[in-house]
């Protein structure tokens, strides 16, 4: 009896049912698409940072950042007898330097043990971030050889100058080229950048490589410089045997450095000593990350402890902008449209009840209770909500499918400002932030579908119907049979 009457009432009020169901459908579809896009952008951001941070890394510990005026630039030092002098008086010089990031201090290697001893830390591994800079070219004839009386000698340029011609006295030409080097603990690669790479050719670093002059190269860097397994690469003036080529497990992201060498070899070649620039930390549980971060900060007050979310906040490209847009504007827009749809459903339901005054008066006169009347109106509204939810779910899934087919790309260009979790400005040489700058790439955006989104869509549809039914039922329950019949008599 109840369902028969319900079906007849909905069939007799098709216009109201269509309007209410359509409003809820649009709102629910928007909620589904916005949430799927938000999840997709978050996944894209994780992919962009994964190669730098490492899939097994929860926190990083780095040295204090240099204050303005500290650190200074780095210069090449050439002895009077360095290089070879040509007949025209110019001097041919080639020299490689392996240097730490002058914008951020290093940490003693004992910091690794300190971090590993903090409660909640599952594993810790250290790395030394370096920049290999090569000065190669011709210096002009010295002033002392050409009649100058000041006795000075032209100084080579500071790091970062490339391809400059002439300048100073007598003319000359030189090139300054650099690439990033990361000294890693070859016996512990489960935490840190090497946990997010795959071997393309050759092999990865292993425990047996400690103390050996071997190197593993990023695939992109190796390809652009015609380097391959079995060859060598000059790192800090030492020929390193190339034993492997690696690539990021993320198909659109680069690795954290151009060249990887054993940590102890990096410490020796750079002359930095028994230090590291970054300690990568893996927490025992994701829920412990915040507490572990606080404990490490208490144990190492002079160090900088950063999480992946801290690193993500330094990304200033369209990836971050898309995340902010979808999370903020999309969420509020969804709430607004959903609220409008529910209000629309409530108004149409109350309006329908008002037009059915005689009907409800008659039903109450023949013995229908207030509860039954409320149940009738609420049932109709819930069915309208379910219809809207089903349509909204179909529209939402179709929108997600279209996004996944089109696969729009967004840029993950990082910020060029200083103060990232481990490095100076891009181009400042070395540092964790410089590693981040290498991940600039186009990220393919997808919109994943999760079970809870489907459940939420059905829940919102039922909730919208119940709210509309509650208001409509309350209005119907207030009708007096005698007054209702008299009003239309």
SULURLIN-V463031 format. One line per field, one symbol per residue. ss: DSSP state (H for helix, E for strand, - for the rest). phi: phi as a letter, one per 30 degrees, with the letter a starting at -180 (. if undefined). psi: psi as a letter, one per 30 degrees, with the letter a starting at -180 (. if undefined). A space follows every 10 residues. Layout:
ss=???
phi=???
psi=???
This chain:
ss=-HHHHHHHHH HH-HHHHHHH HHHHHHHHHH HHHHHHHHHH HHHHHHHHHH HHH-----EE EE--E----- ---------- ---EE----- EEEEEEEEEE ---E--EE-H HHHHHH---- EEEEEEEEEE EEEEEEEEE- --HHH----- ---------- ----E----- --EEEEEEEE EEEE------ --HHHHEEEE EE----HHH- ---EEEEEHH HHHH------ -EEEE--EEE EEEEEEEE-- --------EE EEHHHHHHHH ----EE-EEE EEE--HHHHH HHHHHHHHH- ---EEEEHHH HH-----HHH HHHHHHHHHH HHHHHHHHHH HHHHHHHHHH HHHHH-HHHH HHHHH----H HHHHHHHHHH HHHHHHHHHH HHHHHHHHHH HHHHHH--EE E--------E --E------- -HHHHHH--- -EEE------ HHHHHHHHHH HHHHHHHHHH HHHHHHH--- HHHHHHH--
phi=.ddddddddd ddbddddddd ddeddddddd dddddddddd ddddddddcd dddjdcccbb cbdddddejc iidcbdccdd cdibcdddjd cdbbbcbcbd dddbdccddd ddddddddej ddabbcbcdb bccccblccd ededdcjdcd idbdcdddej dbidciiici ilbabbcbbd bbdbddcbcd bjeddcbbdd aibcdbedde icdbbccddd ddddchcbej dbbdbiicdc ddcabbbddd dccdddbdbc beeddddddd ididbbcbcc bcddbddced ddeddddddb dccccbcddd dddddcdddd dddddddddd dddddddddd dddddddddd dddddceddd dddddcjddd dddedddddd dddddddddd dddddddddd ddddddhdcb dceddcddjd dkadddidji iddddddddd accdcbbdcc dddddddddd dddddddddd dddddddddc eddddddcd
psi=eeeeeeeeee efheeeeeee eeeeeeeeee eeeeeeeeee eeeeeeeefe eeekfgkelk kllkkklkfl dllklkjklf gkakklfgfl kkkkkkkjkl jffkllkkff eeeeeffkkf kelkklljkl kjkkkkakkl kkeffgfkff glkkklllkf kkgkkbkbkf llklkjkllk kjkljffigf kaeffgllke kbllkleffk fkilkkkkee eeefghklkf alkjjhgkkk kjflkllkfk fgkllflekk lkeeeeeeef gfaillfkkk kklfkeffee eeeeeeeefi fflkkkleee eeffkgafee eeeeeeedee eeeeeeeeee eeeeeeeeee eeeefgeeee eeeeeggkle eeeeeeeeee eeeeeeeeee eeeeeeeeee eeefeeilkk khkllgllgl hglalkffka leeeeeffgj lkkkkljkkl efeeeeeeee eeeeeeeeee eeeeeeffkk eeeeeefg.
